[in-house]
Amino acid sequence: MSVTALKKKTSIRWKIGKYLFVFAAGLIGLLFLFQVVLLEPMYQRSKVQSVRNIGNDIARAIDSEKLDDVLFLTMMQNDACVMIRYDSAPVTIQNQSCTAFSDLGNEAINEMIGFARLSRNKSYMMINENSYDALDGSEPLKTIYYTRIVQGNAGNAVILVSSNISPLSATTRTLTVQLMYISGIILISVCFLTFMIYRGIASPLSRINEAAKSLPKGTYQIDPKSNRYREAEELNTTLSEAAADIQKADKAKRDLLSNVSHDLRTPLTMITGYGEMMRDLPGEKTDENLQVIIDESKRLNNLVNDLLDLSRMQENKITLNEAPFDITEMIETEMRKYDVYHYQDNFDIDVHLGDHVTVNGDRKRIEQVFNNFVINAINYSGNSRHIIIREIVSDKNVKIEVQDFGEGIPEDKLNDIWDRYYKVDKKHVRTTQGSGIGLAIAREILDLHHLQYGVQSKVGEGSKFWFIMPVLKS
Ligand code: ADP
């Protein structure tokens, strides 16, 4: 990522501050909307609803003996005035202290009753503004009037309910002032919270970033102060693992370079030495000496080929030539090459083969893996010079095992031996055969084939390398 791209990104502090500020602004906005803007309409709505409810409650109780109780309760609880007029008898029931109806006047009352009679549900709701009641600059007093006409036993009854809507401007003013204080407090809290969250989240990140600058050198020193929360701790662990991997890769690179140069130099020295000897000493121009030059050239060729092969495999540049082949026959053929070890060096190589089975794979590559296991078994079999090759055939699979009874491999090194140029014995010993990257190549080939493979080993007792291939149904 370029420096300019880095500069354009907003700091986490501003991001946190921005989100918290938006949240706080939203909260204050909602408070303002409900406490100030919508307070009056909502209050008026609920008041209208309660007046309507009173009217309806009385309408339901009109001819029952519960009427008195309902009247008493509704008037007491809701601070409402009620008047009932029966058409048949000119009786008016009204709570004494109310002036709402007399304030309105008979004419207006009769008009309301007229509207109620005309309406479909025989009711009429009206809000009256008594502007003359208002003092200078203050809000006019609003009164709700609800008229409902019901059919009783003794003819029509007109129920009139009225209630005042208390002016809320004073309350709204108080709430506005309060909200301003609350907004101030919230704003200060947002700044404080931003700072605290920034300290908690970003400062460990900055520390980690600072420490990670030494990663290219393969070192990473965990700062205990950066371990404040789980994610930061995990990041620290990942980075220190990465540092260890970088160190390992760096070491492997150095080892590879020194081992490759060593392995290249030895045959080259031999070739030059023998060549010069044959040039200078006429009696040394023998077939044996020429053979040494040829053998060493072949070894050189093998090493260079193996190195090229491995790097092509690791870059996924090779494709497998997969086809069915008889793996039992492959082992038989390959093992003939090793007869020389039996006759010349007294090796005892037991080969236990099962029934002939066919597998699918790149025969040349599988041969390469098999030979690598066998060559290693020969190289590391020590004084025992005993090797067992087994082909174990089951229903679905065939397992190929190469076992030696040599020095064995320490348990903690079992994973590392598959790495390029890893050596259990650090001092580089030039083996009789093999380029020193045999197991790394074997791993690539087996992985490319998606096969199971592994090694069991015990120091002093020997090792058993194996891989499993699915058997093709014939
Ligand atoms: P090399 O040419 O060094 O054998 P390999 O990649 O084939 O390279 O093996 C890597 C390392 O694994 C060896 O250097 C050796 O330390 C260990 N190793 C491999 N096979 C055996 C074995 N059969 N017994 C003991 N150690 C082994």
Residues whose N, C-alpha, C, O or C-beta is under 5 A from the ligand:
A	BS01	ADP	N376 A377 Y380 G408 I409 I417 Y422 K423 V424 D425 Q433 G434 S435 G436 I437 G438 L439 A440 S463
